[in-house]
């Protein structure tokens, strides 16, 4: 998922330099974690498809510039591409324009899993969700079908898919 941390209380500092993220967990943990993340992201993509997802002004103002730009590009460009097109465009961008091809074997595997496999997984799940709800008119039924599919709480699914209805 595309997570952006917002510090509401306390102090933050800018870290100069680099760091190594040495993950000692097995590869299967990466796959399991991203399979779970893709459920939530597929529901987010479904909300865009339904026309209910926008970035609220107060949400946008809390984000830093880089996070705001990424979120806007994802919402207004990436998620408007035809299904299964975005992952290949994104992977090509990461490998060529951002130099991922220079990251060695481990880096290429990471870019493949994160930039192509994960994004394809989200698109496959998005398509499945669209198919499951295409003939449903009742919001409560849609929420229950999506919650059952994604293993997300029905209240969270309702908030994501139909934010105006929660008032």
ZAFI-478983 format. One line per 4 residues: number of its first residue (from 1); for each residue x, y, z of N, C-alpha, C. Coordinates in Angstrom, 2 decimals, always signed. Last residue first. Layout:
<rs>
NUM	X Y Z X Y Z X Y Z  ...;
</rs>
This chain:
<rs>
167	-22.39 +10.17 +6.86 -22.83 +11.30 +7.69 -24.17 +11.05 +8.34  -21.82 +8.15 +5.08 -21.52 +7.90 +6.49 -21.98 +9.04 +7.41  -22.18 +8.70 +2.44 -23.30 +8.06 +3.13 -23.05 +7.90 +4.64  -19.83 +9.57 +1.40 -20.87 +10.59 +1.63 -22.02 +10.02 +2.46;
163	-18.31 +7.19 +1.01 -17.97 +8.13 +2.09 -19.06 +9.16 +2.38  -18.46 +4.38 +0.03 -19.57 +5.33 +0.04 -19.35 +6.37 +1.13  -16.05 +2.95 +0.18 -16.84 +2.94 -1.05 -17.90 +4.03 -1.12  -14.99 +3.48 +2.77 -14.17 +3.63 +1.56 -15.03 +3.80 +0.32;
159	-17.12 +2.91 +4.47 -16.49 +4.23 +4.54 -15.66 +4.50 +3.29  -17.60 +0.24 +3.82 -18.64 +1.24 +3.58 -18.05 +2.64 +3.57  -15.18 -0.88 +4.75 -15.52 -0.96 +3.32 -16.58 +0.09 +2.98  -15.48 -0.39 +7.49 -14.37 +0.23 +6.76 -14.67 +0.23 +5.26;
155	-17.71 -2.00 +8.02 -17.80 -0.56 +8.27 -16.69 +0.19 +7.53  -16.72 -4.57 +7.41 -17.78 -3.98 +6.58 -17.90 -2.47 +6.78  -13.25 -5.18 +7.39 -14.44 -4.89 +8.17 -15.46 -4.17 +7.30  -11.98 -7.40 +4.88 -11.96 -6.13 +5.59 -13.28 -5.96 +6.34;
151	-11.85 -9.54 +3.18 -11.58 -9.78 +4.61 -11.40 -8.48 +5.38  -12.66 -9.24 +0.58 -11.39 -8.62 +0.97 -10.97 -8.92 +2.40  -15.13 -10.60 +0.37 -14.04 -10.86 -0.58 -12.69 -10.43 -0.01  -16.64 -9.43 +2.42 -16.38 -10.87 +2.43 -15.20 -11.23 +1.53;
147	-16.67 -6.77 +1.51 -16.06 -7.10 +2.81 -15.73 -8.58 +2.88  -18.09 -7.06 -0.89 -16.71 -6.58 -0.93 -15.99 -6.91 +0.38  -20.56 -7.94 +0.12 -19.83 -8.76 -0.86 -18.35 -8.37 -0.89  -21.26 -5.76 +1.79 -21.07 -7.10 +2.36 -20.27 -8.00 +1.42;
143	-21.46 -3.63 -0.05 -20.50 -3.56 +1.06 -20.22 -4.96 +1.60  -23.58 -4.57 -1.64 -22.25 -4.33 -2.23 -21.19 -4.35 -1.13  -25.61 -4.55 +0.28 -25.20 -5.81 -0.34 -23.82 -5.69 -0.97  -25.78 -1.83 +0.79 -25.45 -2.74 +1.89 -24.97 -4.10 +1.35;
139	-26.57 -0.83 -1.74 -25.26 -0.49 -1.16 -24.84 -1.46 -0.06  -28.03 -2.55 -4.34 -28.16 -2.25 -2.92 -26.78 -2.02 -2.30  -27.39 -3.46 -6.83 -27.84 -2.08 -6.70 -27.87 -1.63 -5.25  -25.26 -5.53 -8.72 -25.84 -5.22 -7.41 -26.21 -3.75 -7.34;
135	-23.87 -6.26 -10.92 -25.33 -6.34 -11.01 -26.02 -6.02 -9.69  -21.16 -5.93 -10.17 -21.69 -5.22 -11.34 -23.21 -5.23 -11.42  -19.76 -7.17 -8.15 -20.79 -6.18 -7.77 -21.52 -5.57 -8.95  -18.00 -9.01 -9.33 -18.87 -9.44 -8.24 -20.01 -8.47 -7.96;
131	-16.60 -7.41 -11.15 -17.47 -8.48 -11.64 -18.46 -8.91 -10.57  -15.16 -5.80 -9.39 -16.10 -5.18 -10.32 -17.10 -6.22 -10.83  -13.58 -7.79 -8.14 -14.57 -7.03 -7.37 -15.61 -6.38 -8.28  -11.98 -8.60 -10.31 -12.87 -9.55 -9.65 -13.97 -8.83 -8.87;
127	-10.60 -6.20 -10.78 -11.49 -6.75 -11.81 -12.47 -7.75 -11.21  -9.17 -6.03 -8.40 -10.11 -4.97 -8.77 -11.10 -5.47 -9.80  -7.56 -8.30 -8.60 -8.57 -8.24 -7.55 -9.60 -7.15 -7.83  -5.98 -7.46 -10.77 -6.77 -8.71 -10.86 -7.89 -8.68 -9.82;
123	-4.81 -5.14 -9.67 -5.69 -5.04 -10.83 -6.56 -6.28 -10.99  -3.28 -6.25 -7.57 -4.33 -5.26 -7.28 -5.30 -5.17 -8.44  -1.54 -7.82 -9.14 -2.42 -8.44 -8.15 -3.57 -7.52 -7.78  -0.14 -5.83 -10.50 -1.01 -6.73 -11.25 -2.00 -7.42 -10.32;
119	+1.24 -4.75 -8.31 +0.29 -3.90 -9.03 -0.65 -4.74 -9.90  +2.85 -6.97 -7.63 +1.89 -6.41 -6.67 +0.83 -5.59 -7.38  +4.37 -7.33 -10.06 +3.54 -8.39 -9.48 +2.46 -7.82 -8.57  +5.56 -4.63 -10.38 +4.77 -5.31 -11.40 +3.82 -6.34 -10.77;
115	+6.79 -3.52 -8.11 +6.34 -2.65 -9.18 +5.47 -3.31 -10.23  +7.43 -5.63 -6.36 +6.76 -4.43 -5.86 +6.12 -3.62 -6.99  +8.63 -7.59 -8.02 +7.58 -7.95 -7.06 +6.77 -6.72 -6.64  +10.48 -6.04 -9.53 +9.49 -6.89 -10.18 +8.32 -7.17 -9.24;
111	+12.00 -4.86 -7.51 +11.23 -4.00 -8.41 +10.15 -4.80 -9.14  +13.13 -7.24 -6.42 +12.29 -6.36 -5.61 +11.41 -5.48 -6.50  +14.62 -8.18 -8.59 +13.54 -9.00 -8.04 +12.58 -8.13 -7.24  +16.41 -6.03 -8.81 +15.52 -6.33 -9.93 +14.35 -7.20 -9.46;
107	+17.74 -6.24 -6.34 +16.96 -5.05 -6.67 +15.98 -5.29 -7.79  +19.04 -8.69 -6.60 +18.05 -8.51 -5.53 +17.16 -7.30 -5.81  +20.73 -8.09 -8.84 +19.73 -9.15 -8.88 +18.64 -8.95 -7.83  +21.08 -4.46 -9.26 +21.54 -5.83 -9.05 +20.39 -6.82 -9.02;
103	+20.17 -1.96 -9.95 +20.14 -2.33 -8.54 +20.57 -3.77 -8.27  +19.82 -1.08 -12.51 +21.18 -0.99 -11.96 +21.28 -1.50 -10.52  +17.18 -1.10 -13.02 +17.97 -2.13 -13.68 +19.40 -2.18 -13.13  +16.24 +1.23 -11.89 +16.09 -0.02 -11.16 +16.92 -1.16 -11.73;
99	+16.23 +3.86 -12.92 +17.48 +3.12 -12.79 +17.41 +1.82 -12.02  +14.02 +5.30 -13.56 +14.53 +5.45 -12.19 +15.76 +4.59 -11.93  +13.59 +4.57 -16.23 +13.75 +5.98 -15.88 +14.34 +6.19 -14.50  +13.64 +1.56 -15.91 +14.40 +2.37 -16.88 +14.65 +3.79 -16.39;
95	+12.21 +0.56 -13.69 +13.40 -0.13 -14.18 +14.26 +0.77 -15.08  +10.08 +2.35 -13.28 +11.01 +2.02 -12.19 +12.31 +1.44 -12.71  +8.84 +2.29 -15.84 +9.34 +3.55 -15.27 +10.38 +3.27 -14.18  +8.09 -0.39 -15.94 +9.03 +0.14 -16.93 +9.65 +1.44 -16.43;
91	+6.23 -0.42 -13.83 +7.43 -1.26 -13.77 +8.50 -0.75 -14.74  +4.26 +1.37 -14.85 +4.96 +1.66 -13.60 +6.26 +0.87 -13.48  +3.43 -0.02 -17.14 +3.97 +1.33 -17.26 +4.81 +1.66 -16.03  +2.48 -2.36 -15.94 +3.59 -2.44 -16.90 +4.24 -1.08 -17.11;
87	+0.39 -1.39 -14.27 +1.53 -2.11 -13.71 +2.73 -2.18 -14.66  -1.41 -0.08 -16.20 -0.63 +0.66 -15.20 +0.56 -0.10 -14.64  -2.76 -2.16 -17.54 -1.81 -1.29 -18.25 -0.87 -0.61 -17.26  -4.64 -3.48 -16.01 -3.47 -4.24 -16.45 -2.48 -3.43 -17.27;
83	-7.31 -1.32 -16.90 -6.78 -2.38 -16.05 -5.64 -3.10 -16.77  -6.40 +1.89 -18.27 -7.12 +0.61 -18.37 -6.47 -0.43 -17.45  -5.97 +4.57 -15.89 -5.48 +3.75 -17.00 -6.32 +2.48 -17.09  -6.74 +5.71 -13.59 -7.63 +5.94 -14.73 -7.15 +5.19 -15.98;
79	-4.79 +5.34 -11.74 -6.02 +4.55 -11.57 -7.04 +4.81 -12.68  -2.81 +7.20 -12.77 -2.59 +5.76 -12.72 -3.90 +4.97 -12.67  -4.24 +9.82 -12.58 -3.58 +9.28 -13.77 -3.54 +7.75 -13.73  -5.49 +10.49 -10.21 -5.94 +11.14 -11.44 -5.28 +10.61 -12.70;
75	-4.32 +8.86 -8.18 -5.77 +9.00 -8.30 -6.20 +9.51 -9.67  -1.55 +9.09 -8.64 -2.18 +7.78 -8.57 -3.68 +7.89 -8.82  -1.19 +11.85 -8.56 -0.85 +11.11 -9.77 -1.54 +9.74 -9.78  -1.99 +12.32 -5.87 -2.74 +12.91 -6.98 -2.46 +12.20 -8.30;
71	+0.00 +10.90 -4.48 -1.41 +10.54 -4.31 -2.24 +11.09 -5.46  +2.32 +12.27 -5.30 +2.15 +10.84 -5.60 +0.69 +10.42 -5.51  +1.75 +14.84 -4.25 +1.93 +14.66 -5.69 +1.73 +13.19 -6.07  +1.67 +14.21 -1.50 +0.50 +14.79 -2.15 +0.58 +14.59 -3.67;
67	+4.28 +13.32 -1.03 +3.16 +12.40 -0.83 +1.91 +12.90 -1.54  +5.67 +15.74 -1.58 +5.96 +14.51 -2.34 +4.80 +13.52 -2.23  +4.56 +17.56 +0.35 +4.45 +17.80 -1.09 +4.64 +16.52 -1.89  +2.79 +15.82 +3.00 +3.91 +16.59 +2.46 +3.76 +16.70 +0.95;
63	-0.62 +16.11 +4.09 +0.47 +15.39 +3.44 +1.58 +16.34 +3.03  -2.56 +17.83 +4.94 -1.73 +17.19 +5.97 -0.51 +16.50 +5.35  -3.93 +18.53 +2.66 -3.12 +19.56 +3.31 -2.19 +18.96 +4.37  -5.39 +16.20 +2.08 -4.31 +16.61 +1.19 -3.38 +17.61 +1.87;
59	-7.31 +16.25 +4.10 -6.39 +15.12 +4.01 -5.16 +15.52 +3.20  -8.68 +18.59 +3.48 -7.96 +18.52 +4.76 -6.99 +17.34 +4.79  -9.72 +17.89 +0.92 -8.77 +19.00 +1.06 -8.00 +18.90 +2.37  -9.78 +14.43 +0.06 -10.36 +15.56 +0.78 -9.30 +16.63 +0.96;
55	-9.64 +12.98 -2.92 -8.77 +13.34 -1.81 -9.37 +14.58 -1.17  -12.15 +10.56 -3.67 -11.45 +11.81 -3.94 -10.52 +12.05 -2.77  -14.19 +8.04 -4.75 -12.91 +8.35 -4.12 -12.38 +9.67 -4.61  -16.46 +7.35 -6.15 -16.64 +7.86 -4.79 -15.34 +8.28 -4.13;
51	-16.54 +6.05 -8.56 -16.62 +7.51 -8.56 -16.75 +8.12 -7.18  -16.09 +3.42 -8.87 -17.46 +3.80 -8.53 -17.65 +5.31 -8.51  -13.34 +3.57 -9.25 -14.18 +3.09 -10.35 -15.64 +3.48 -10.12  -12.58 +4.32 -6.69 -12.32 +5.23 -7.80 -13.23 +4.87 -8.98;
47	-13.33 +2.02 -5.32 -13.98 +3.29 -4.96 -13.75 +4.34 -6.05  -11.58 +0.19 -6.41 -13.01 +0.05 -6.69 -13.75 +1.35 -6.38  -9.24 +1.03 -5.23 -9.38 +1.18 -6.68 -10.85 +1.06 -7.09  -9.82 +0.26 -2.57 -9.59 +1.68 -2.89 -9.77 +1.94 -4.39;
43	-9.92 -2.49 -3.01 -11.14 -1.80 -2.55 -11.00 -0.30 -2.82  -7.26 -2.88 -3.67 -8.29 -3.20 -4.66 -9.61 -2.54 -4.29  -6.05 -2.26 -1.25 -5.83 -1.37 -2.39 -6.84 -1.64 -3.51  -6.88 -4.40 +0.34 -7.29 -3.03 +0.68 -7.14 -2.11 -0.53;
39	-5.63 -6.50 -1.07 -7.07 -6.52 -0.82 -7.57 -5.10 -0.56  -2.95 -5.87 -0.97 -3.63 -5.73 -2.26 -5.14 -5.81 -2.11  -2.23 -6.52 +1.63 -2.28 -5.11 +1.24 -3.09 -4.93 -0.04  -2.24 -9.36 +1.32 -3.19 -8.69 +2.22 -3.34 -7.21 +1.86;
35	-0.11 -9.63 -0.42 -1.41 -10.17 -0.80 -2.50 -9.51 +0.05  +1.92 -8.56 +1.12 +1.47 -7.81 -0.04 +0.15 -8.35 -0.61  +2.16 -10.58 +3.09 +1.87 -9.20 +3.47 +1.30 -8.42 +2.28  +2.83 -12.83 +1.50 +1.62 -12.84 +2.33 +1.19 -11.41 +2.69;
31	+5.28 -11.98 +0.39 +4.16 -12.33 -0.47 +2.85 -12.27 +0.30  +6.82 -11.60 +2.71 +6.62 -10.49 +1.78 +5.39 -10.75 +0.92  +6.79 -14.22 +3.69 +6.18 -13.15 +4.48 +5.90 -11.93 +3.61  +8.27 -15.59 +1.78 +6.84 -15.88 +1.87 +6.11 -14.83 +2.72;
27	+10.87 -14.84 +2.34 +10.21 -14.24 +1.19 +8.70 -14.46 +1.25  +11.39 -14.44 +5.91 +11.37 -15.21 +4.65 +10.56 -14.50 +3.57  +13.12 -11.62 +7.37 +11.98 -12.51 +7.28 +12.02 -13.27 +5.95  +15.03 -9.72 +7.51 +15.46 -11.08 +7.75 +14.32 -12.09 +7.69;
23	+15.87 -6.94 +5.78 +14.71 -7.71 +6.20 +15.12 -9.17 +6.32  +17.43 -4.14 +6.06 +17.81 -5.55 +6.06 +16.64 -6.34 +6.65  +17.72 -1.39 +4.52 +16.59 -2.09 +5.12 +16.89 -3.58 +5.02  +20.19 +0.96 +5.07 +19.89 -0.34 +4.48 +18.73 -0.95 +5.24;
19	+20.23 +4.46 +4.31 +20.16 +3.35 +5.25 +19.87 +2.08 +4.48  +21.79 +7.69 +3.92 +21.04 +6.53 +3.44 +21.01 +5.48 +4.55  +21.45 +11.23 +4.46 +22.23 +10.02 +4.24 +21.34 +8.90 +3.73  +19.57 +12.85 +6.93 +20.49 +13.00 +5.80 +21.29 +11.71 +5.67;
15	+16.35 +13.19 +7.92 +17.49 +12.29 +8.01 +18.34 +12.46 +6.77  +14.73 +15.65 +9.66 +15.11 +15.20 +8.32 +16.39 +14.39 +8.46  +12.44 +14.95 +12.33 +13.71 +15.48 +11.83 +13.92 +14.95 +10.42  +9.59 +15.98 +14.25 +10.24 +15.10 +13.29 +11.53 +15.76 +12.83;
11	+7.76 +15.98 +17.27 +8.74 +16.59 +16.40 +9.27 +15.55 +15.43  +4.30 +16.12 +18.31 +5.72 +15.84 +18.47 +6.56 +16.47 +17.39  +1.59 +15.16 +16.29 +2.08 +15.59 +17.60 +3.55 +15.25 +17.69  +1.25 +14.31 +13.70 +0.36 +15.36 +14.22 +0.90 +15.96 +15.51;
7	+2.75 +13.17 +10.99 +3.09 +13.43 +12.39 +2.25 +14.61 +12.86  +1.84 +10.74 +8.81 +1.56 +12.13 +9.16 +1.85 +12.28 +10.65  +3.12 +8.64 +6.34 +3.02 +8.92 +7.76 +2.81 +10.41 +7.97  +1.60 +6.94 +3.85 +2.30 +8.18 +4.13 +2.06 +8.52 +5.58;
3	+1.54 +4.07 +1.82 +1.33 +4.68 +3.12 +2.17 +5.93 +3.25  +0.28 +2.30 -0.42 +1.00 +3.57 -0.44 +0.70 +4.31 +0.85  +0.84 -1.18 +0.00 +0.00 +0.00 +0.00 +0.88 +1.24 +0.00;
</rs>
